Amino acid sequence: MMPFTQQLITLLPLDVDQPPARKPPGMDGILLIVSWIFWAAGAACLVAMAFGVMQFVFGERHGTFDGFKKIIFPLIGAAVLASAGTLINAVS
C-alpha cells in the first residue's frame, strides 16, 4: 500500500506545457538603453580600478596607503553590476 502523498504525486500531471517567454511590446528600446548603461558602468569600474591601482602604487612609494579603498570599491561595483546584468538577462 502506497502512502497518500505518493499516490497524490502519481496522479498529478507533471508534464505541463509552458508558453514561450516573450518580451512585452516596446521593451526593445528600454533594453537598449539599459545595455548602454551597463557598458558605461563597466567601463567606469575599469577606469576607476586602474586609477586606484595607480594611486596605490604611487602612494606606497610616498607613504600614503589610500589607494587600497579605491581598488576595492570598483571591484564591489563590478560585482553588483554583474549580478544586476544577470537579473536583467533573466527577465528579458
Secondary structure by P-SEA (a helix, b strand, c coil): cccaaaaaaaacccccccccccccccaaaaaaaaaaaaaaaaaaaaaaaaaaaaaaaaaaaaccccaaaaaaaaaaaaaaaaaaaaaaaaac
